[in-house]
Amino acid sequence: MPQVTITVRKNGPLRIDDPNGVVEMVDADGNKYDLTGKTAFSLCRCGASANRPFCDGSHKIAFQAPDTAIKIGSGPDATKVP
């Protein structure tokens, strides 16, 4: 099992599961976010969270982004790499 798993939730945030506490997250200026004790957290994709970059559930209003992974080796674009 990987140390860190990032799940793209349909119409929702990016869910980061970090059971070993190895993720380091920094802002644009290189300042570290305090993730002490957080084994899982969600990052906002819709921009509506009052606690950005973390998700606070605000996306439930109208955010739509049903992203799914592209299966390499199938379909008409099988030779294209995303």
C-alpha positions as CSV (number, residue, x, y, z in Angstrom):
1,M,0.0,0.0,0.0
2,P,1.4,3.5,-0.9
3,Q,2.4,5.8,1.9
4,V,0.2,8.6,0.6
5,T,-3.0,8.3,-1.4
6,I,-4.7,11.3,-3.1
7,T,-8.3,10.7,-4.1
8,V,-10.0,13.0,-6.6
9,R,-13.6,13.1,-5.3
10,K,-16.3,13.7,-7.8
11,N,-17.7,17.2,-7.4
12,G,-15.6,17.6,-4.3
13,P,-12.1,18.1,-2.9
14,L,-8.8,16.3,-3.2
15,R,-8.6,13.9,-0.3
16,I,-5.1,13.2,1.0
17,D,-4.6,10.1,3.2
18,D,-1.1,10.3,4.8
19,P,-1.1,7.6,7.5
20,N,2.7,8.0,8.2
21,G,2.7,11.8,8.3
22,V,5.2,12.2,5.4
23,V,3.4,14.9,3.5
24,E,4.8,18.4,3.6
25,M,2.7,21.2,2.2
26,V,4.0,24.7,1.6
27,D,2.4,27.9,0.3
28,A,3.6,29.9,-2.7
29,D,6.2,31.6,-0.4
30,G,7.6,28.3,0.9
31,N,5.9,28.6,4.3
32,K,4.9,25.2,5.7
33,Y,1.3,24.4,6.7
34,D,1.1,22.8,10.1
35,L,-0.2,19.2,9.4
36,T,0.9,17.9,12.8
37,G,-1.3,14.9,13.7
38,K,-3.3,15.0,10.5
39,T,-3.4,11.6,8.9
40,A,-6.0,12.7,6.4
41,F,-7.2,16.1,5.0
42,S,-9.0,17.5,2.0
43,L,-7.9,20.3,-0.3
44,C,-10.5,22.7,-1.9
45,R,-10.9,22.6,-5.7
46,C,-13.9,24.9,-6.0
47,G,-12.5,28.0,-4.4
48,A,-15.5,28.5,-2.0
49,S,-13.9,27.3,1.2
50,A,-13.4,29.9,3.9
51,N,-10.4,27.7,5.0
52,R,-8.5,27.5,1.7
53,P,-6.5,25.6,0.7
54,F,-8.4,23.1,2.9
55,C,-11.9,22.1,2.1
56,D,-14.8,23.1,4.5
57,G,-17.6,21.5,2.5
58,S,-18.7,24.7,0.7
59,H,-18.5,22.9,-2.7
60,K,-21.7,21.1,-2.0
61,I,-23.6,24.1,-3.2
62,A,-22.9,23.9,-6.9
63,F,-19.4,22.7,-7.7
64,Q,-19.2,20.2,-10.6
65,A,-16.0,18.4,-11.5
66,P,-16.6,14.7,-12.0
67,D,-12.9,14.0,-12.9
68,T,-11.9,10.4,-13.5
69,A,-8.6,8.8,-14.4
70,I,-7.8,8.2,-18.0
71,K,-7.2,4.6,-18.7
72,I,-4.0,4.4,-20.8
73,G,-4.1,1.9,-23.6
74,S,-7.9,2.1,-24.4
75,G,-10.2,4.3,-26.4
76,P,-9.6,6.6,-29.4
77,D,-6.8,8.5,-27.6
78,A,-4.9,5.5,-26.4
79,T,-1.6,6.7,-27.7
80,K,-1.9,10.2,-26.0
81,V,-0.4,10.8,-22.6
82,P,-2.3,13.3,-20.5
